[in-house]
Amino acid sequence: MVTLQPVPHLLLHTDSGSRRLSLTGSNFWTIGRSEDNSFVLHDRWISRNHAMLQCMDTGEFYLIDLGSRNGSFVNGRRVSIPVTLHNGDRLTFGQTELEFYSPAIHSPTDAIDVDSREFTATATLHVRRLISVLVIDIRDFTVLTRQVDERLLSEVIGTWFRHAGDIIREYGSWVDKYIGDAVMAIWIHGTQGVSNDDMVRIFRALSALHKMTSDLYNLYPLPFPLRVGAGINTGYAMVGNTGSGDRPDYTALGDTVNAAFRLETSTKQIGLDVAVGESTYKYLSTLNVNSPDLFKQYTVHLKGYEAPSITYACSFTDLDTFLQTKVKG
């Protein structure tokens, strides 16, 4: 017999009782004092736009502080970067407390052999797809943490993550992972391969992420302008659910993903902003206009790879020139 547990929700405790806030029908919900939020909380200690919950495709929830004045707390601990929520976590915004619930839907035990390791391995990752992976990282973040106080750091990183998520969604992807001071996004391509439109969206998203990051220096009293570095790689990976049965994670795994992270790191060796893999560069070269090629070839040593790798790299200035001259419309 299958027992369906309640859908994901927040439980808001008030003087008049408890109120249930359903987390369905969308992949993100905003929380704050302003009436334009998904959940409006009338608490003078809460910012107008205080925090956001983001749901991944298979049920993973992140809490993102949106640069609130008084902070967001999970189980009494203030968070300054997006954190994964667990069933039963206690969330505090201002003087308001909520409980997060995302109970698992149990499968019938007689439908499968629970001792079958073959079933587990098959169900973990289920489809091989052609993807492009973007990894973008804030430069000198450790230096920044030493020069600004916790409140300012929380506001800056919250704003950066929120805008990064908006930009990546606008250009047809989603934030697959928030990793400290970095994000990873995935574009899944069709069976016919990578189209020119796919490449344009990815690199326009990257250009917009760079401009957004630079603009933060004009919004906050930072000791220096923020910069980002990026790695992009294209290839096949296994895409699907991974992790334990009660904590699934919709993601991509494989060498294509690993290399994207290594390519981002290689930009520090090269001294440029953007590094792309050979397959990504091959698809870029189809955006054919009579203009100089602004991506230069480099040989780099990627961590974990025995043989040297070929990458193509450029600055953000070159990237913008590339988009203006190579891309029509």
Helices and strands as residue ranges (DSSP letters): E 9-14, E 17-22, E 28-32, E 39-40, E 51-55, E 61-65, E 72-74, E 77-79, E 83-84, E 90-93, E 96-101, H 117-124, E 127-138, H 141-147, H 150-170, E 174-179, E 182-188, H 196-219, E 228-242, E 249-253, H 255-270, E 274-276, H 278-284, E 296-300, E 309-314, H 316-326
